[in-house]
Amino acid sequence: MGMDYVKMRAIAEQLDAYAEQLEGSWSVEIGPSGPVLAMTRPPKRHAGTVRRICSQLGDQLLGMHPGYICAGGPEIEQPAIGRMRLPDAIVIPEAALDEEGFAVDATQVLAVVEIVSPSNPHNDYIEKLADYPAMGIPHYMIVDPRTGTIEVHSDPCKGCYTRKDAYIYGDAVPFGPWTVATSEFRRYGRAGE
């Protein structure tokens, strides 16, 4: 089993404090190998895609899930399996943002979205695709601006998603009880920007 979650969380907080002294933007997550410090320098199109998704889901949540919002961050954690992740967007109760601490309990999360970064696609397609269902998160969308493709994973069972649906930019993508229109999503440029 390795290091217990309390120790990993303490190390993650030390890494976070250290990162504040560094130039650039950094994130700390706890994955299968423990705490990881990673530089985050996503292209503007990454931020644009997150904004479009949060805006669309936010509008639908008002009517379907009052009290829930789609937000960029905060961290989510599942201490029982020793995981802490910082998704690009999450659907959570707005009240969770008023609680003390840094991370939202994964049991409160209805859905997560990751926009694949040009530099580290492995993280979204392999590690987080294992972690999110293990954390009990019902819906996971992977948007890949490198290829203009989208994967929607759902129905977690025994630590894995049992359903995967593939889409391309331009589709109206069913995501749980919601729909995400992707016609305005932009692919990365040649240099991955």
C-alpha positions in Angstrom: 0.0 0.0 0.0 2.9 2.4 0.6 2.7 5.8 2.3 -0.5 6.6 4.0 -2.6 9.5 2.7 -2.0 11.8 5.7 1.7 11.7 5.1 1.2 12.1 1.3 -1.1 15.1 1.9 1.6 16.7 4.2 4.2 16.2 1.5 1.9 17.7 -1.1 1.4 20.8 1.0 5.1 21.2 1.4 5.5 20.9 -2.3 2.8 23.4 -2.8 4.5 25.9 -0.5 7.8 25.3 -2.3 6.1 25.9 -5.7 4.9 29.3 -4.6 8.6 30.4 -4.6 9.2 29.1 -8.1 8.6 31.1 -11.3 5.7 29.9 -13.5 2.5 28.1 -12.5 2.7 24.8 -10.7 0.2 22.2 -9.5 0.5 19.4 -7.0 -1.4 16.2 -7.3 -1.3 12.8 -5.6 -1.3 10.0 -8.1 -0.5 6.3 -8.1 3.2 7.0 -7.3 2.5 9.6 -4.6 2.8 13.4 -4.6 3.8 15.0 -7.9 4.8 18.6 -8.6 4.1 19.6 -12.3 4.6 22.8 -14.2 1.4 24.0 -15.8 1.6 26.3 -18.7 -1.5 25.5 -20.8 -2.1 27.3 -24.0 -4.8 30.0 -24.2 -7.0 27.5 -26.2 -6.9 25.2 -23.2 -8.4 28.0 -21.0 -10.9 28.9 -23.7 -12.2 25.3 -23.8 -12.5 25.1 -20.0 -14.5 28.4 -20.0 -16.9 27.2 -22.8 -17.6 23.9 -21.0 -18.1 25.6 -17.6 -20.4 28.2 -19.1 -22.5 25.5 -20.9 -22.7 23.2 -17.9 -23.4 26.1 -15.5 -26.5 27.1 -17.5 -27.8 23.5 -17.5 -27.0 22.9 -13.8 -29.2 25.9 -12.8 -32.3 24.0 -13.9 -31.3 20.4 -13.5 -29.1 20.5 -10.4 -29.8 23.6 -8.4 -27.0 24.5 -6.0 -24.4 22.9 -8.3 -21.8 24.7 -10.4 -19.1 23.9 -12.9 -15.8 25.3 -11.7 -12.1 25.3 -12.7 -10.5 23.8 -9.7 -10.4 23.2 -6.7 -8.5 20.0 -5.9 -10.6 16.9 -5.2 -9.4 14.1 -3.0 -10.3 10.6 -2.0 -8.2 9.7 1.1 -9.3 6.1 1.2 -7.4 5.3 -2.0 -4.7 8.0 -1.5 -5.6 10.2 -4.5 -5.7 14.0 -4.9 -6.3 15.5 -8.4 -6.8 19.0 -9.8 -9.2 18.6 -12.7 -9.6 21.4 -15.4 -13.3 21.6 -14.5 -15.5 19.9 -12.0 -19.3 19.8 -11.2 -19.7 20.2 -7.5 -22.2 21.8 -5.0 -21.4 25.5 -4.8 -21.5 25.2 -1.0 -18.4 23.0 -1.1 -16.4 26.1 -2.0 -17.3 27.6 1.3 -15.9 24.8 3.4 -12.5 25.0 5.1 -9.4 23.4 3.6 -8.1 23.0 0.1 -9.7 19.9 -1.4 -13.3 18.9 -2.1 -14.3 15.3 -1.1 -14.6 13.3 -4.3 -18.0 11.9 -3.1 -19.4 15.4 -3.8 -18.2 15.5 -7.4 -20.8 14.7 -10.1 -18.4 15.1 -13.1 -14.8 16.0 -14.1 -13.4 17.4 -17.3 -9.8 17.3 -18.5 -8.4 19.2 -21.5 -5.4 17.2 -22.8 -2.2 19.3 -22.5 0.2 19.1 -25.5 3.0 18.0 -23.2 1.5 15.3 -21.0 -1.4 13.4 -22.6 -0.6 10.3 -20.6 -1.8 11.9 -17.4 -5.4 12.3 -18.7 -5.7 9.1 -20.7 -4.0 6.7 -18.4 -3.5 7.9 -14.8 -6.7 10.0 -14.4 -8.7 7.5 -16.3 -7.8 5.0 -13.6 -8.1 7.5 -10.7 -11.4 9.1 -11.4 -13.6 6.0 -11.4 -11.7 4.7 -8.4 -12.6 7.9 -6.7 -16.3 7.2 -7.5 -16.8 10.1 -10.0 -19.7 9.2 -12.2 -18.7 11.1 -15.4 -15.3 12.0 -16.9 -14.9 13.9 -20.2 -11.5 14.1 -22.0 -11.3 16.8 -24.6 -8.2 16.6 -26.8 -7.4 19.8 -28.8 -4.5 18.0 -30.4 -6.8 15.8 -32.4 -10.2 17.5 -32.1 -11.7 14.4 -30.3 -13.6 13.9 -27.1 -14.1 10.8 -25.0 -16.9 10.5 -22.4 -16.4 7.9 -19.7 -19.2 6.8 -17.4 -20.7 4.1 -15.3 -17.9 3.5 -12.8 -17.8 -0.1 -11.5 -15.0 -1.7 -9.4 -12.6 1.1 -10.1 -13.1 1.3 -13.9 -15.5 3.1 -16.2 -17.6 0.5 -18.0 -18.8 2.8 -20.8 -16.8 4.9 -23.2 -18.3 7.1 -26.0 -16.2 8.9 -28.6 -17.0 12.2 -30.4 -15.4 14.8 -32.5 -15.3 18.6 -32.4 -18.6 19.8 -33.9 -20.7 17.2 -32.1 -23.3 17.9 -29.4 -21.8 15.7 -26.8 -24.0 13.9 -24.2 -22.3 14.2 -20.9 -24.3 12.6 -18.1 -27.6 14.4 -18.1 -26.1 17.4 -19.8 -25.1 18.3 -23.4 -21.9 20.1 -24.4 -21.9 21.8 -27.8 -18.3 21.6 -29.2 -18.7 23.5 -32.5 -16.7 26.5 -31.0 -13.9 24.4 -29.5 -10.5 25.2 -31.1 -7.7 22.7 -31.8 -4.2 23.5 -30.8 -2.0 25.1 -33.5 1.0 23.4 -35.0 3.3 24.2 -32.1 0.8 22.7 -29.6 -0.6 26.2 -28.7 
